[in-house]
Amino acid sequence: MSLPAGFAGDVVPSDAERAKYTIGWIAPMAIELTPALALLDRITTLHVANDSNIYKAGKIGNHHVVMVTLDKIGLGRIPSVAKGMYDSFRNLNYLLLVGLGGGIPDYAHGEQMVLGDVVVSLQVEHLDCGRRTPNGFEYTRQPYWPSPPLLKAVNTLRSTRSLQGNQIRETLQALRQKLPQTIRENPEDLGSDADRLFDPDFHHRDDAKLCKNCCDFGRSKSRQERGPKAYREADSPLIHYGTVGSGNSLVVGSKDREKFYREFGTICFEMEAAALMEYRCLVIRGISDYSDSHKNKAWQTYAAATAAAYAQELVMTLPALVHEESSTSQDRNPVDATSHVHWTVYRSRNPFFTGRDDTLRELEATVRDAVNGSSYREQCSIVISGMGGQGKSEICLQLAHRVRQMCTSFTPLL
């Protein structure tokens, strides 16, 4: 049986082949991966030894992009998927998390967010961090920011769009042409009539029924009733930039939605980004609901497509990076392992890291005692345990750089 147009079949890539890929793209659900695949010039399925992930790969412009989806959404599964991706593709410079999110309908000074719009993260706030007190749950802020190169690309694209407009409408039209006829009707803009914003104090009446079958539409507003800033032409979503809130459970209430906006400035809610703190990824979310009890799936396919369309524009903005196709550790690491202590950390220190001073001092003391008590010939291992997304990798990274400064006999391993 021949493969569909645009598909290249399954491949077990060589080290040199994997070295070409510089952009990682995570789409947590299948509905979010489908429009992303339609953007690739030719889709190849990649299988890597000792990696349970199944990758889809291709090119967007001059960039080699590798994509993966999850078996289960949420913070618990995504760290191992991202680690597998980075272990298998060692030259990844950028990581994008692209999919669906819930949005806050109005924020700032009257800005209006409607279904199908896109939110781009300038910051991610972990919504599960804190402690329980007699007065309730007290949240502890634990933000992270996308990497500087990604933020530069976001700002560059933002400026370009202000002058020249965007290509999302054209991208959506081309995307529909590439999808099979059986699902081509799905990623359509459902229009203003299908976008109703219910009053904050009016909750969904029956979880087993859609809003049209059980809710009072007199307690909702159409886009026209929300004012001119809620107006959109077909296939012309607005792009919103701000803080994305991430937690292990969905925000499905207007009260919580507004509380997180007041406390953290959160304009979008999702369930994976907080677990990717160490990778400094950029979060791109198409808005499929208003993070209230009236959540439904009607807008999901279109919102996933608008998020993917924006992500393609961003990828085309990023500088193309070329890496040496060195396939062995000996090629990369020419230092004699029998005569030196090596520095093998390939990530720079996070300039935005703050806090954890007591933890770092304790760890430094542990390392200092181990180093002073040996001749550098015995391996010293320290294990930091905790839930995903709590900052373990960032602590280890900070510790590694501090120890390097402390131990001047370390030799860089290039």
C-alpha positions in Angstrom: 0.0 0.0 0.0 1.4 3.4 -0.9 1.8 6.2 1.6 -0.4 9.3 1.5 1.1 12.3 -0.1 3.5 14.1 2.2 4.4 11.0 4.2 7.8 9.4 4.1 7.2 6.3 6.3 9.1 5.1 9.3 12.8 5.6 9.8 15.4 4.7 12.4 17.6 7.8 12.1 21.4 7.8 12.4 23.2 10.0 14.8 24.1 12.4 11.9 20.4 12.5 10.8 19.2 13.3 14.3 21.8 16.1 14.6 19.9 18.1 12.0 16.9 18.8 14.2 17.1 22.0 16.1 13.4 22.6 17.1 11.3 20.5 19.3 7.5 20.8 19.2 5.3 19.1 21.8 1.5 18.8 21.1 0.0 17.2 24.2 -3.1 15.7 22.4 -3.7 14.1 19.1 -6.1 16.9 18.1 -3.3 19.4 18.7 -0.7 17.3 16.7 -2.9 17.0 13.6 -2.7 20.6 12.4 1.0 20.7 13.3 1.8 17.8 11.0 -0.1 19.5 8.2 2.5 22.3 8.3 5.5 20.0 7.7 6.7 19.7 4.1 7.1 15.9 4.4 6.3 13.8 7.4 8.7 11.1 8.6 8.1 8.9 11.6 11.3 8.5 13.6 12.0 5.7 16.1 15.1 6.1 18.3 16.7 3.2 20.3 16.0 3.3 24.0 13.4 6.0 23.6 9.7 5.2 23.9 8.6 8.4 22.2 7.3 8.2 18.6 8.4 11.2 16.7 7.0 13.0 13.7 9.6 15.0 11.8 9.9 17.3 8.8 10.9 20.8 7.8 9.2 24.2 8.2 11.1 26.6 6.0 14.8 26.0 6.7 14.3 24.4 10.0 14.3 20.7 10.8 11.4 20.2 13.4 10.7 17.1 15.5 7.2 16.7 17.0 5.8 14.4 19.7 2.5 14.0 21.5 1.7 12.5 24.9 -0.1 9.4 26.1 -1.7 11.4 28.9 -2.1 15.1 29.5 -0.9 16.9 32.6 2.3 17.7 34.5 3.1 14.1 35.4 3.9 12.6 32.0 5.4 15.5 30.0 8.8 15.7 31.8 9.9 12.2 30.7 8.7 12.9 27.1 10.7 16.1 27.0 13.8 14.4 28.5 13.5 11.6 25.9 13.3 14.1 23.1 16.4 16.0 24.3 18.4 12.8 24.9 17.6 11.6 21.4 18.0 15.0 19.6 21.0 16.6 21.2 21.1 19.7 19.0 17.6 21.0 19.9 17.9 24.8 20.5 14.2 25.7 20.8 11.2 23.9 22.4 7.6 24.9 21.6 4.6 23.7 23.5 1.6 24.1 21.2 -2.0 23.3 21.8 -5.2 24.3 23.5 -5.9 26.5 26.5 -8.6 28.3 28.4 -8.6 32.1 28.2 -9.7 35.0 30.3 -12.4 36.9 28.3 -11.4 40.4 29.2 -8.3 41.8 30.8 -6.0 44.8 31.1 -7.8 47.9 29.8 -10.7 46.3 28.1 -8.8 43.8 25.9 -11.2 41.1 24.7 -10.2 37.5 24.1 -12.5 35.3 22.0 -12.6 31.7 21.1 -10.0 30.9 18.4 -7.6 33.6 19.5 -4.0 32.6 20.4 -2.0 33.3 23.6 1.8 33.4 23.6 3.6 33.0 26.9 5.9 35.8 28.1 5.9 34.1 31.4 4.6 30.8 32.9 3.2 30.7 36.4 3.0 27.4 38.3 -0.5 27.3 39.9 0.1 24.2 42.2 2.9 25.7 44.3 2.1 26.8 47.8 0.9 25.6 51.2 -2.4 25.0 53.0 -3.1 27.3 55.9 -6.1 27.8 58.2 -7.2 30.6 55.8 -7.0 28.3 52.8 -4.4 27.6 50.1 -1.6 30.1 50.0 0.1 30.2 46.6 3.8 30.6 46.2 4.9 32.3 43.0 7.3 30.2 40.9 7.4 31.8 37.4 9.7 31.0 34.6 10.4 32.7 31.3 11.0 31.3 27.8 14.6 31.4 26.6 15.9 34.8 25.4 16.2 33.6 21.7 12.5 32.6 21.7 11.4 35.9 23.3 13.5 37.8 20.8 11.7 35.9 18.0 8.3 36.6 19.6 9.1 40.4 19.8 10.4 40.4 16.2 7.3 38.7 14.9 5.1 41.0 17.0 6.7 44.0 15.4 6.5 42.6 11.9 2.8 41.8 12.4 2.1 45.3 13.5 3.5 46.6 10.2 2.6 43.9 7.7 -0.2 42.0 9.2 0.0 38.2 9.7 -0.2 35.1 7.6 -2.5 33.1 9.8 -5.5 33.3 7.4 -3.4 32.0 4.5 -1.8 29.4 6.7 -5.2 28.1 7.8 -6.4 27.9 4.2 -3.3 26.0 3.2 -3.6 23.7 6.2 -7.1 22.7 5.3 -6.1 21.8 1.8 -3.4 19.4 3.2 -5.8 17.6 5.6 -7.7 14.5 4.4 -11.1 15.3 3.0 -12.8 13.4 5.8 -11.7 16.0 8.4 -11.2 19.1 6.3 -14.4 20.6 7.6 -13.3 20.4 11.2 -10.7 23.3 11.6 -13.3 25.9 10.5 -13.9 29.2 12.3 -17.3 28.7 13.8 -18.0 32.4 13.9 -19.4 34.8 16.4 -22.8 33.1 16.7 -21.1 30.0 18.2 -19.2 32.1 20.8 -21.2 32.9 23.9 -19.7 34.3 27.1 -21.9 33.4 30.1 -22.2 35.7 33.2 -19.6 34.8 35.8 -22.2 33.8 38.4 -24.2 31.6 35.9 -22.9 28.0 36.0 -23.5 25.2 33.6 -26.7 23.4 34.4 -26.0 19.8 33.3 -22.6 18.2 32.6 -24.2 15.6 30.4 -25.7 18.2 28.1 -24.3 21.0 25.9 -25.0 24.6 26.8 -27.6 25.0 23.9 -29.7 22.2 25.5 -29.7 23.3 29.2 -28.3 26.9 29.7 -30.2 30.2 29.6 -28.6 32.1 26.7 -30.2 35.2 28.2 -27.4 35.0 30.8 -24.7 35.2 28.1 -23.3 37.8 25.7 -22.5 37.5 22.0 -19.3 39.0 20.6 -21.4 41.9 19.3 -22.7 42.6 22.8 -19.1 42.5 24.2 -18.1 45.5 22.1 -15.9 46.2 19.1 -12.8 44.7 20.6 -14.5 41.3 20.5 -15.1 41.5 16.7 -13.1 39.2 14.5 -13.2 38.6 10.8 -13.2 35.0 9.7 -9.8 33.3 10.2 -8.3 36.4 11.8 -7.6 35.5 15.4 -5.8 38.1 17.6 -2.6 37.1 19.3 -2.4 37.9 23.1 0.9 38.0 25.0 1.2 37.5 28.7 1.3 35.1 31.6 0.2 31.5 31.2 -1.0 29.7 34.3 -0.2 26.0 34.5 -1.3 23.4 36.9 -2.2 19.7 37.3 -6.0 20.4 37.1 -8.1 22.4 34.8 -9.4 25.8 35.8 -13.1 25.5 35.1 -14.7 28.3 37.1 -14.9 32.0 36.5 -14.2 32.7 40.2 -10.8 30.9 40.1 -10.1 32.3 36.6 -10.5 35.9 37.9 -8.6 35.2 41.1 -5.5 33.9 39.2 -5.7 36.9 36.9 -5.8 39.3 39.9 -2.9 37.6 41.7 -0.6 36.6 38.8 -1.9 38.4 35.7 -2.7 35.0 34.2 -4.6 35.3 30.9 -4.5 31.6 29.8 -4.7 28.3 31.6 -3.3 24.9 30.7 -1.9 21.7 32.2 1.7 21.0 30.9 4.0 24.1 30.8 4.9 24.1 34.5 6.7 20.8 34.1 9.0 22.2 31.4 10.6 24.9 33.5 14.1 23.6 32.9 13.7 23.7 29.1 12.6 27.4 28.9 10.0 26.5 26.3 7.6 28.9 24.6 3.9 28.1 25.2 1.5 28.8 22.4 -2.2 28.1 23.1 -5.3 28.4 21.0 -8.3 29.5 23.1 -11.0 26.8 23.0 -13.0 27.9 26.1 -13.2 30.6 28.8 -12.0 28.4 31.7 -15.4 28.3 33.1 -18.1 25.6 33.7 -19.4 26.0 30.2 -16.3 24.4 28.7 -17.0 22.2 25.6 -15.1 20.8 22.7 -16.8 22.6 19.8 -13.9 25.0 19.3 -11.0 22.7 20.0 -10.1 21.7 16.4 -10.1 25.3 15.2 -8.2 26.6 18.2 -5.6 23.9 17.8 -5.2 25.0 14.1 -4.8 28.7 15.0 -2.1 27.9 17.6 -0.2 25.8 15.1 -0.5 28.5 12.4 1.0 31.1 14.8 3.8 28.6 15.7 4.7 28.2 12.1 5.1 32.0 11.7 7.3 32.0 14.8 9.5 29.1 13.5 10.0 31.0 10.2 11.2 34.0 12.3 13.8 32.0 14.2 17.4 32.0 12.9 18.4 28.7 11.3 21.3 27.1 13.2 23.7 24.6 11.7 25.5 22.0 13.9 28.4 19.8 13.3 27.3 16.3 12.5 29.6 14.6 15.0 28.2 11.2 15.9 30.4 10.0 18.7 31.2 11.1 22.2 34.9 10.8 21.4 34.5 13.3 18.6 32.8 15.8 21.0 34.9 15.0 24.0 38.6 14.8 23.2 39.8 15.2 26.8 41.5 12.1 28.3 39.1 10.8 30.9 41.9 9.2 32.9 43.7 12.4 33.7 41.1 15.1 34.2 38.0 15.9 36.1 35.5 17.0 33.4 32.8 19.7 33.1 29.9 18.1 31.2 27.0 20.5 31.8 25.8 21.7 28.4 23.3 24.4 29.6 24.2 27.9 30.7 23.0 29.2 34.1 19.5 30.6 34.2 19.8 34.4 34.8 16.3 34.6 36.3 16.9 31.9 39.0 16.1 33.3 42.5 15.7 31.8 45.9 16.6 28.3 47.2 19.7 29.7 48.9 19.4 27.4 52.0 19.0 24.4 49.7 22.0 25.4 47.6 24.2 26.1 50.6 23.4 22.7 52.0 24.2 21.0 48.7 27.5 22.9 48.3 28.6 21.8 51.8 27.8 18.2 50.9 29.8 18.4 47.7 32.7 20.2 49.5 32.8 17.5 52.1 32.8 14.8 49.5 35.5 16.5 47.4 37.8 17.1 50.4 37.4 13.5 51.6 38.5 12.0 48.3 41.1 12.2 45.6 38.6 12.9 42.8 38.7 9.2 41.9 35.4 8.2 43.5 32.1 9.4 42.0 30.0 11.6 44.2 26.3 11.3 43.5 23.5 13.5 45.0 19.8 12.8 44.4 17.2 15.5 44.6 13.7 14.2 44.6 10.4 15.9 44.2 7.4 16.3 41.9 7.8 17.4 38.3 8.0 21.1 37.6 9.2 22.0 41.2 12.6 23.2 40.0 14.9 20.2 40.7 16.8 20.6 37.4 17.3 24.3 37.9 18.7 23.7 41.4 21.1 21.1 40.0 22.1 23.5 37.2 22.9 26.3 39.7 24.8 23.8 41.9 26.9 22.6 39.0 28.0 26.1 38.1 28.7 27.0 41.7 30.8 23.8 42.2 32.7 24.5 39.0 33.7 27.9 40.5 34.6 26.2 43.8 36.8 23.5 42.2 39.3 25.3 40.0 40.9 22.1 38.9 37.9 21.2 36.7 38.8 21.1 33.0 36.0 22.1 30.5 34.8 19.3 28.3 33.8 20.6 25.0 
